[in-house]
Structure formats: structure tokens, C-alpha cells
Amino acid sequence: MVETTTQKRQLRSNLSRVRGLGSTREGVHHWWAQRMSAVALLPLSMWFVYSLITLTGADYQSFHAWVSEFGNSVFLVLLIVTLFHHAQLGVTVVIEDYVHSEAVKMAMIMIVKYGSMLFMASSIFAVLKISLAG
């Protein structure tokens, strides 16, 4: 049986209708993005761990040469972007679930989002600096 918009509206309380609360369909996107980033992290993490194992005992020049290789620097940037995005999504969910003050919740979410972007950008800058230094 397909519910109509009127039937769905009747299921919501009067208070939630006044406040404008209810499904904005944003949760599905957030959930989907977190799952997709987790799937992307699986091969990237395995590649990274394998690379670290093969680099065990390497000196700075060997590590510099490894990062300077095109494929490795691209995979490092992909790992950094995916990792920080996934972490930001997860921490945001925890804040939304367990922080009850709206002002504190918004402040913490902004700190997490901007902090994640700052650390992501600085990590990408470090990889690019190493790989493009020649």
C-alpha cells in the first residue's frame, strides 16, 4: 500500500509540523556517504598498510622517492580525502546523537567540519610538497 503525502502528514505530531521537524531526507544521504567512504577506505587502507610494510627500514630518500611516484601520491591524496571525510561524518553523527544543547551541538559540528577540512588540506599540501619537490 502506498502512503500519500496527506497520510504521512497525519502521522506527524502537531508540534513537529509547527517546528518543521521531520524527515528532510538528509539522513539517507549522510548514511549513504558514510557507507561509500567506508567501502572506499577498504582497498585504500590495504594498499597503505602494504606500502608501509614494504617501506619498513627505508631511509628518507627511499620514502621521498616512493611518495614522489605518481600513483602513490594520487592514492595518498585519495586516502587522505576519504579518511577525513569518513571521520567527519562519523563524529558528526556522534555529536548529533549525544549533544543535546543546540548551540553546543552546532558549535561542535562546525569545529569538526572546519577542523577536518584544515587537517585534510594540510595533509594534502604535505603530500604535494614532497611529491613535487623533485
C-alpha positions as CSV (number, residue, x, y, z in Angstrom):
1,M,0.0,0.0,0.0
2,V,1.4,3.4,-1.0
3,E,1.0,6.2,1.5
4,T,0.0,9.6,0.2
5,T,1.5,12.8,1.5
6,T,-1.6,13.5,3.4
7,Q,-1.4,10.2,5.2
8,K,2.3,10.8,6.1
9,R,1.5,14.3,7.3
10,Q,-1.2,12.8,9.7
11,L,1.4,10.6,11.3
12,R,3.5,13.5,12.5
13,S,2.6,15.3,15.7
14,N,1.2,18.9,15.6
15,L,4.3,20.1,17.4
16,S,6.7,18.6,14.8
17,R,4.7,20.2,12.0
18,V,4.9,23.6,13.6
19,R,8.6,23.3,14.2
20,G,9.2,22.0,10.8
21,L,10.7,18.8,12.2
22,G,10.6,15.5,10.5
23,S,12.2,13.8,7.5
24,T,14.2,16.1,5.3
25,R,15.7,13.1,3.6
26,E,19.1,14.3,4.6
27,G,19.8,11.3,6.8
28,V,19.8,8.9,3.9
29,H,22.4,10.9,2.1
30,H,24.6,11.1,5.2
31,W,24.2,7.4,5.8
32,W,25.0,6.5,2.2
33,A,28.1,8.8,2.1
34,Q,29.4,7.2,5.2
35,R,29.0,3.7,3.8
36,M,30.5,4.6,0.5
37,S,33.5,6.2,2.1
38,A,33.9,3.1,4.3
39,V,33.9,0.9,1.1
40,A,36.5,3.2,-0.5
41,L,38.7,3.1,2.6
42,L,39.0,-0.7,2.5
43,P,41.3,-1.0,-0.6
44,L,43.0,2.3,0.1
45,S,43.8,1.2,3.7
46,M,45.1,-2.2,2.5
47,W,47.3,-0.5,-0.1
48,F,48.6,1.9,2.5
49,V,49.4,-0.9,5.1
50,Y,51.1,-3.0,2.4
51,S,53.1,0.1,1.3
52,L,54.2,0.8,4.9
53,I,55.2,-2.9,5.3
54,T,57.3,-2.7,2.1
55,L,58.9,0.6,3.3
56,T,59.9,-0.8,6.7
57,G,63.5,0.2,7.3
58,A,63.7,2.5,4.3
59,D,65.6,5.8,4.7
60,Y,64.2,9.3,4.0
61,Q,65.3,9.3,0.3
62,S,63.5,6.0,-0.4
63,F,60.4,7.3,1.3
64,H,60.7,10.6,-0.7
65,A,61.0,8.6,-3.9
66,W,58.0,6.5,-3.0
67,V,55.8,9.5,-2.3
68,S,57.1,11.2,-5.5
69,E,55.8,8.4,-7.7
70,F,52.6,9.5,-9.4
71,G,50.4,6.6,-8.4
72,N,51.5,6.6,-4.8
73,S,50.9,10.3,-4.4
74,V,47.4,10.1,-6.0
75,F,46.5,7.1,-3.8
76,L,47.8,9.1,-0.7
77,V,45.6,12.1,-1.6
78,L,42.6,9.8,-2.1
79,L,43.2,8.1,1.2
80,I,43.5,11.4,3.0
81,V,40.3,12.9,1.5
82,T,38.3,9.7,2.1
83,L,39.7,9.2,5.6
84,F,39.0,12.7,6.8
85,H,35.6,12.8,5.2
86,H,34.6,9.5,6.7
87,A,35.9,10.6,10.2
88,Q,34.0,13.9,10.0
89,L,30.8,12.1,9.1
90,G,31.1,9.6,12.0
91,V,32.0,12.3,14.6
92,T,29.1,14.4,13.4
93,V,26.7,11.5,14.0
94,V,28.0,11.0,17.5
95,I,27.6,14.8,18.2
96,E,24.1,14.8,16.8
97,D,23.1,11.8,18.9
98,Y,24.7,12.7,22.2
99,V,24.9,16.5,22.5
100,H,21.5,17.9,23.4
101,S,22.1,21.7,23.6
102,E,21.5,23.1,20.1
103,A,24.1,25.8,20.4
104,V,26.8,23.5,21.6
105,K,25.8,20.9,19.0
106,M,26.2,23.4,16.2
107,A,29.4,24.8,17.5
108,M,30.9,21.3,17.8
109,I,29.8,20.3,14.4
110,M,31.3,23.4,12.9
111,I,34.6,22.7,14.7
112,V,34.6,19.1,13.5
113,K,33.9,20.1,9.9
114,Y,36.3,23.0,9.7
115,G,39.0,21.1,11.6
116,S,38.6,18.2,9.3
117,M,39.0,20.5,6.3
118,L,42.1,22.1,7.8
119,F,43.8,18.8,8.6
120,M,42.8,17.4,5.2
121,A,44.2,20.4,3.3
122,S,47.4,20.5,5.3
123,S,47.9,16.7,4.7
124,I,47.3,17.1,1.0
125,F,49.7,20.1,1.0
126,A,52.4,17.9,2.7
127,V,52.0,15.1,0.1
128,L,52.1,17.6,-2.8
129,K,55.1,19.3,-1.4
130,I,57.0,16.1,-1.0
131,S,56.0,14.7,-4.4
132,L,56.6,17.9,-6.3
133,A,59.9,18.8,-4.6
134,G,61.7,16.7,-7.1
